[in-house]
Amino acid sequence: MEAASIAVGLPQTRLTVASHKLSSSSSKVGSVTSVSFLESLSAQTSLVLTASPIEKAAPIDAGSRGRKRNVVAQSFAAPSAGICPFHRTSSFQSQSQTDEEKIGLLLLNLGGPETLQDVQPFLFNLFADPDIIRLPRPFQFLQKPLAQLISVLRAPKSKEGYAAIGGGSPLRKITDEQAHAIKDALQAKDVSVNVYVGMRYWYPFTEEAIHQIKKDRITRLVVLPLYPQFSISTTGSSLRILENTFSKDAYLSRLPVSVIESWYKRQGYVKSMADLIEKELQTFSKPDEVMIFFSAHGVPVSYVEVAGDPYKDQMEDCIYLIMQELKARGVYNDHTLAYQSRVGPVQWLKPYTDEVLVELGNKGVKSLLAVPVSFVSEHIETLEEIDMEYRELALESGIESWGRVPALGCTSSFITDLADVVVEALPSAKAIAASSGSAGEIDNYDPFRYAIKLLFGSVLACVLLFSPKMFVAFRNQLL
């Protein structure tokens, strides 16, 4: 996840999440859904004005997402051929049928600003997402003015973070490399697939990838979010874009799709994480005495307790599986889990990473190995928040030896497992039926009312911005 989330205390509204709690039973594929993901996501969530696990560092409309670039959705091309995506109700078609098909794989990620000039528009994209800052219905017209205000306030601090790691996020480059690697791994399995990358908050946007998928006349699609655990603020937000786009398009609504919602239980992932941890432990002078410190991206407690987000349960289960694998290898180090990147006045999942680091130092822990378990790519939260901020805090707190497990990136065992999960997902998929609800929303769209609301929201945002007392109070909640 790129960046940290924020939570601001506006009026609270209860939110419901479609029975989206994922099965805790073990699955070879992971947690997969044939495309009734439209149905399962259609139960709208309504959060307190909070932001999600994303940012250190924004959505603009598809037509004005920051300064215009010559960037289009990139297809990591493959000729044709194929197979199908998931639900376990159907089996592979005959080879003659699949040879006529054109299979697509869509990798979803958050994205990140590639230059310092990109930071503020990226932040705007982030905070304009209603799955990140969920406003009560009467205040929804404030979404974009509020996002503009927050992005302006947070941009200077976020730019400092990105400047510290080289002036931009490496997430786009790493995700492209993963796309190429997965394509090659699938090709080695005689599965020819067009691979696309869709970023939620920066180029190439998910909408661009979807446009290219339609242009390429893909006949079956597997959707693989690059988040091991499911959260409504990461995978959920990206899938909602697909829901909205597919339901309004005649071609896309008939396209068989499989969605892999989470895959943290897969043996390939668990073993790959254990491999990295085991390797890094050997860099310490006394490996057996090292505390394994899992640092996961946090989410507001309301996501879990009110919205029913399965993220916390899945994270704890994920840590258990990794530690069981390590124990099977004779590694019995102590371990703990904490949550990083909280922002704003609302309560986030505890314990907090910064507080736990101080506690461990006070308790006499001398060697610590940090494990960024939410992330499969390096980005600002690993390179700046963990490697710089938390490392410095740990050393100041009395910890003498610090290490950090790298993100999985293009680790061969990990890439092979992602290719496997795609192949396993292929045998079953369902077309998306156009949503009458979405169509109704379009029919009821009134550009005059929208303009009035946007103008009113902008005026309120300006009042907030230029009223010294309100500005200071609001800024103090964000920074």
C-alpha positions in Angstrom: 0.0 0.0 0.0 1.4 3.3 -0.9 1.3 5.8 1.9 -0.6 6.2 5.1 -4.3 6.7 5.7 -6.0 9.4 7.5 -9.1 9.6 9.6 -10.9 12.8 10.4 -13.7 13.1 12.8 -16.8 14.3 10.9 -20.3 13.0 11.7 -20.2 9.2 11.9 -22.4 7.0 9.9 -22.7 3.3 10.2 -21.5 1.1 7.4 -22.4 -2.3 6.2 -20.2 -4.5 4.2 -21.7 -7.1 2.0 -21.2 -10.5 3.5 -17.6 -10.0 2.5 -16.0 -11.9 5.3 -13.9 -14.5 3.5 -14.0 -18.1 4.4 -11.4 -19.1 6.9 -11.2 -22.6 5.5 -8.0 -23.4 3.7 -8.1 -23.1 -0.1 -5.6 -24.1 -2.7 -6.4 -21.2 -4.9 -6.8 -18.6 -2.2 -10.0 -16.8 -1.8 -11.6 -16.6 -5.2 -14.9 -15.2 -6.5 -16.5 -15.7 -9.8 -17.9 -12.5 -10.9 -20.7 -12.0 -8.7 -18.2 -9.7 -7.2 -20.7 -7.1 -8.4 -23.2 -8.5 -6.1 -21.0 -9.0 -3.1 -19.6 -5.5 -3.4 -22.9 -3.8 -4.1 -23.7 -3.5 -0.5 -22.2 -0.1 -0.1 -20.0 0.7 2.9 -20.4 3.8 4.8 -17.5 4.7 7.1 -16.8 7.4 9.5 -14.8 10.1 7.8 -11.7 8.0 7.9 -9.0 7.2 5.5 -7.5 3.8 4.8 -4.2 2.1 4.6 -2.7 4.0 1.8 -0.8 7.1 1.4 2.3 8.6 2.6 1.7 11.0 0.4 -4.9 11.3 -4.2 -8.5 10.3 -7.1 -9.1 12.8 -9.7 -11.7 12.2 -12.3 -10.7 9.9 -15.1 -10.4 12.9 -17.3 -8.4 15.1 -15.0 -6.1 12.9 -12.9 -3.3 15.4 -12.5 -1.1 16.7 -15.2 -1.7 14.8 -18.5 0.9 12.2 -19.5 1.5 10.1 -22.5 0.9 7.1 -20.3 -1.5 4.4 -21.3 -2.4 1.1 -19.6 0.4 -1.2 -20.3 -0.3 -4.7 -21.6 2.5 -7.2 -21.0 1.4 -8.8 -24.2 1.0 -12.4 -24.9 -0.4 -13.7 -28.2 -3.6 -15.6 -27.7 -4.6 -18.9 -26.3 -6.0 -19.3 -22.9 -8.0 -20.7 -20.1 -10.7 -19.4 -17.9 -11.0 -17.9 -14.4 -12.7 -19.1 -11.3 -15.6 -20.4 -9.2 -15.3 -24.1 -8.8 -18.5 -24.9 -10.6 -17.1 -25.3 -14.1 -14.1 -27.2 -15.5 -11.6 -26.5 -18.2 -13.0 -26.4 -21.7 -11.6 -28.6 -24.4 -8.3 -27.5 -25.8 -9.9 -26.6 -29.1 -12.1 -24.2 -27.3 -9.5 -22.6 -25.1 -7.1 -22.1 -28.1 -9.7 -19.7 -29.5 -9.9 -17.7 -26.3 -7.8 -14.7 -25.3 -7.1 -14.7 -21.6 -6.3 -11.5 -19.6 -4.7 -11.1 -16.2 -5.3 -7.8 -14.4 -2.9 -7.0 -11.6 -4.2 -4.4 -9.2 -2.2 -2.2 -6.9 -2.4 1.3 -5.3 0.2 3.1 -7.3 2.4 6.0 -6.2 3.8 9.3 -7.3 6.8 8.9 -9.6 8.1 12.5 -9.0 7.7 15.1 -6.3 5.4 17.1 -8.6 3.0 14.0 -8.6 2.6 13.9 -4.9 -0.2 16.4 -4.4 -2.4 15.1 -7.3 -1.7 11.6 -6.1 -2.9 12.5 -2.7 -6.0 14.1 -4.2 -6.8 10.9 -6.0 -6.3 9.0 -2.8 -8.6 11.1 -0.6 -11.3 11.5 -3.2 -11.9 7.8 -3.0 -15.1 7.2 -1.0 -13.6 3.9 0.3 -10.8 5.9 1.9 -12.8 8.9 3.2 -16.4 7.7 3.6 -18.6 10.7 4.1 -22.2 10.4 5.4 -24.7 10.9 2.5 -25.6 14.5 3.3 -21.9 15.5 3.1 -20.9 13.5 0.1 -20.8 16.6 -2.1 -17.8 17.7 0.0 -15.7 14.7 -1.2 -13.6 16.5 -3.8 -13.3 19.8 -2.0 -12.2 18.0 1.1 -9.8 15.8 -0.8 -8.3 18.9 -2.4 -7.9 20.5 1.0 -6.3 17.5 2.6 -3.9 16.9 -0.3 -2.7 20.5 -0.2 -2.1 20.2 3.6 -0.3 16.8 3.5 1.7 17.4 0.3 4.7 19.1 1.9 5.2 16.4 4.5 4.7 13.7 2.0 7.1 15.2 -0.4 9.8 15.1 2.3 9.2 11.3 2.6 9.4 10.7 -1.2 12.5 13.0 -1.4 14.2 10.8 1.2 13.7 7.7 -1.0 14.9 9.2 -4.2 12.1 11.6 -5.3 9.3 9.2 -6.1 7.8 5.8 -5.5 9.3 2.7 -7.1 6.0 0.9 -7.0 5.2 1.3 -10.7 8.5 -0.1 -11.8 8.4 -3.1 -9.4 4.8 -3.9 -10.3 5.7 -3.8 -14.0 8.6 -6.2 -13.3 6.2 -8.5 -11.4 3.8 -8.4 -14.4 6.6 -9.5 -16.8 7.8 -12.2 -14.4 4.2 -13.7 -13.9 3.7 -13.6 -17.7 6.9 -15.6 -18.2 6.0 -18.0 -15.5 2.6 -18.6 -17.1 4.2 -19.0 -20.5 6.4 -21.7 -19.0 3.2 -23.5 -18.0 1.9 -23.2 -21.6 -0.6 -20.6 -20.6 -0.5 -17.6 -22.8 -2.0 -14.6 -21.2 -2.1 -10.8 -21.7 -1.0 -9.2 -18.5 -2.3 -5.7 -17.5 -1.4 -3.4 -14.6 -4.1 -1.2 -13.1 -3.2 1.3 -10.3 -5.9 2.7 -8.1 -4.4 6.2 -7.6 -1.8 6.9 -10.2 -0.7 5.9 -13.7 -1.6 3.5 -15.2 -5.0 3.8 -13.7 -7.3 0.8 -13.4 -9.7 2.5 -15.9 -6.9 2.6 -18.4 -6.1 -1.0 -18.0 -9.8 -1.9 -18.4 -10.0 0.2 -21.6 -7.0 -1.8 -23.0 -8.6 -5.1 -22.0 -11.7 -4.2 -23.9 -9.6 -2.9 -26.9 -7.7 -6.2 -27.0 -11.0 -8.1 -27.0 -10.1 -10.3 -24.0 -12.5 -13.2 -23.7 -11.8 -14.3 -20.1 -10.2 -12.3 -17.3 -8.5 -13.1 -14.0 -8.2 -10.3 -11.5 -5.3 -10.6 -9.0 -5.0 -7.8 -6.4 -1.4 -7.6 -5.2 -2.4 -7.6 -1.6 -2.1 -10.9 0.3 -4.9 -10.0 2.7 -8.2 -8.5 1.9 -9.3 -5.1 3.1 -12.2 -3.0 2.0 -9.8 -0.1 1.6 -7.3 -1.8 -0.8 -8.7 -4.8 -2.7 -12.3 -3.7 -2.0 -11.7 -0.2 -3.4 -10.1 -1.5 -6.5 -12.9 -4.1 -7.1 -15.5 -1.3 -6.7 -13.9 0.4 -9.7 -14.3 -2.8 -11.7 -17.9 -3.2 -10.5 -18.8 0.3 -11.6 -17.0 0.2 -15.0 -18.1 -3.3 -16.0 -21.8 -2.9 -15.0 -22.1 0.1 -17.4 -20.5 -1.5 -20.4 -22.3 -4.1 -22.6 -19.1 -5.9 -23.7 -17.5 -5.9 -20.2 -20.7 -7.0 -18.4 -20.6 -10.2 -20.5 -16.9 -10.9 -20.0 -16.3 -14.0 -17.7 -14.2 -12.8 -14.8 -12.5 -14.4 -11.8 -11.4 -12.4 -8.8 -8.7 -13.7 -6.4 -9.7 -11.8 -3.3 -6.9 -12.9 -1.0 -4.0 -15.4 -1.1 -2.1 -15.2 2.1 -2.8 -18.8 3.0 -1.1 -20.2 0.0 1.9 -22.4 0.7 4.0 -20.7 -2.0 3.5 -17.3 -0.3 4.0 -18.6 3.3 7.1 -20.5 2.3 8.5 -17.5 0.4 8.0 -15.3 3.4 9.6 -17.9 5.7 12.6 -18.2 3.3 13.3 -14.4 3.5 12.9 -14.3 7.3 15.2 -17.3 7.7 17.8 -15.8 5.4 17.8 -12.4 7.2 18.1 -14.0 10.6 21.4 -15.4 9.6 22.8 -11.9 9.2 22.6 -11.4 13.0 25.5 -12.6 15.3 23.0 -14.5 17.5 20.1 -15.5 15.2 18.2 -17.3 18.0 17.9 -14.2 20.1 16.3 -12.0 17.4 12.7 -10.9 17.9 10.8 -11.2 14.6 8.7 -8.0 14.4 5.8 -8.2 11.9 4.7 -4.7 11.0 1.4 -4.6 9.1 -0.3 -1.6 7.6 -3.1 -0.5 10.0 -6.7 0.3 9.3 -9.2 2.3 11.5 -10.9 0.1 14.0 -14.3 1.1 12.6 -13.3 -0.8 9.4 -13.2 -4.0 11.3 -15.8 -3.5 14.0 -18.4 -1.6 12.0 -17.7 -2.5 8.4 -16.8 -6.1 9.0 -13.4 -5.8 7.3 -11.7 -9.3 7.6 -8.2 -7.7 7.4 -7.3 -8.0 11.1 -8.3 -11.7 11.3 -6.5 -12.5 8.0 -3.4 -10.7 9.2 -3.3 -12.6 12.4 -3.9 -15.9 10.6 -1.2 -15.0 8.1 1.4 -14.5 10.9 0.4 -17.8 12.5 0.9 -19.6 9.2 4.4 -18.1 8.7 5.5 -18.8 12.2 4.3 -22.4 11.9 6.3 -22.8 8.8 9.4 -21.4 10.6 8.9 -23.7 13.5 8.7 -26.7 11.1 12.2 -25.6 10.0 13.5 -25.4 13.6 13.2 -21.6 14.0 11.6 -20.8 17.3 12.3 -17.1 17.7 9.8 -14.9 19.6 7.6 -12.8 17.4 5.1 -10.0 17.7 2.7 -8.1 15.4 2.0 -4.4 15.3 0.3 -2.0 13.0 1.9 1.0 11.3 1.0 4.2 9.4 -1.9 5.5 11.5 -3.0 9.1 11.0 -5.7 11.3 12.4 -7.7 11.3 15.6 -9.7 8.0 15.3 -8.6 4.7 16.8 -6.6 2.4 14.6 -5.8 -1.3 15.0 -3.5 -1.8 17.9 -0.8 -2.3 19.0 0.9 0.5 17.2 4.3 -0.1 15.7 6.0 3.0 17.1 4.7 2.3 20.6 5.7 -1.4 20.5 9.3 -0.6 19.4 9.7 1.6 22.5 8.2 -1.1 24.8 10.5 -3.7 23.4 13.5 -1.5 23.9 12.5 -0.9 27.5 12.1 -4.6 28.1 15.6 -5.3 27.0 15.2 -6.6 23.5 18.5 -6.1 21.7 18.0 -7.6 18.3 15.0 -7.0 16.0 14.1 -8.2 12.5 11.3 -6.1 10.9 9.0 -7.9 8.5 6.7 -5.8 6.3 3.9 -8.4 6.0 1.3 -6.2 4.2 3.5 -5.4 1.2 4.9 -7.5 -1.7 6.7 -4.5 -3.2 9.1 -1.9 -1.8 7.5 1.6 -1.5 7.5 4.5 0.9 6.2 2.6 3.9 9.0 0.2 3.7 11.8 2.4 2.4 11.1 5.5 4.5 8.7 4.6 7.3 10.3 1.3 8.4 13.9 1.7 7.1 14.3 5.3 8.4 11.7 6.3 11.0 11.2 3.1 12.8 14.8 2.0 12.6 15.9 5.3 14.2 13.2 5.0 16.9 14.2 1.4 17.7 17.9 2.3 18.1 17.0 5.3 20.3 14.9 2.9 22.4 17.8 0.6 23.2 17.6 -2.0 20.4 21.2 -2.5 19.2 20.8 -4.8 16.1 18.2 -3.9 13.5 17.4 -5.8 10.3 14.6 -5.8 7.8 13.2 -8.5 5.6 12.9 -7.2 2.0 9.5 -7.2 0.2 8.9 -10.3 -1.9 9.2 -8.4 -5.2 10.1 -10.8 -8.0 11.3 -13.7 -5.7 11.1 -16.7 -8.0 9.1 -18.9 -5.6 6.6 -16.1 -5.0 6.1 -15.4 -8.7 5.7 -19.1 -9.4 3.0 -19.3 -6.8 1.2 -16.3 -8.2 1.3 -18.0 -11.6 -0.1 -21.1 -10.0 -3.0 -19.3 -8.4 -3.9 -17.8 -11.8 -4.0 -21.2 -13.4 -6.0 -22.6 -10.6 -8.5 -19.8 -10.9 -9.0 -20.2 -14.6 -11.4 -23.2 -14.7 -14.4 -21.1 -13.7 -15.8 -17.7 -14.3 -19.1 -15.9 -14.7 -20.2 -13.0 -16.8 -21.2 -9.8 -15.1 -24.8 -8.8 -15.6 -25.3 -5.1 -16.0 -26.4 -3.5 -12.8 -29.8 -1.7 -13.1 -28.8 0.2 -10.0 -25.8 1.7 -11.6 -27.8 2.6 -14.7 -30.4 4.2 -12.6 -27.8 6.4 -11.0 -26.7 7.5 -14.4 -30.2 8.3 -15.5 -30.7 10.4 -12.3 -27.5 12.4 -12.8 -28.3 16.1 -12.9 -25.2 18.1 -14.0 -26.8 21.4 -12.7 -27.4 20.0 -9.2 -23.9 18.4 -9.3 -22.4 21.8 -10.2 -24.3 23.6 -7.4 -23.1 21.0 -4.8 -19.5 21.2 -6.0 -19.6 25.0 -5.9 -21.1 24.9 -2.3 -18.6 22.4 -1.2 -15.7 24.4 -2.6 -17.0 27.5 -0.8 -17.1 25.6 2.5 -13.6 24.2 1.9 -12.3 27.7 1.2 -13.9 29.0 4.4 -12.2 26.1 6.3 -8.9 26.8 4.5 -8.9 30.6 5.1 -10.4 30.7 8.6 -7.2 30.7 10.8 -8.7 28.9 13.8 -10.5 26.2 11.7 -7.4 25.8 9.5 -5.1 25.2 12.4 -7.5 22.8 14.1 -8.0 20.8 11.0 -4.3 20.8 10.0 -3.4 19.5 13.5 -5.7 16.6 13.1 -4.1 15.6 9.8 -0.4 16.2 10.4 
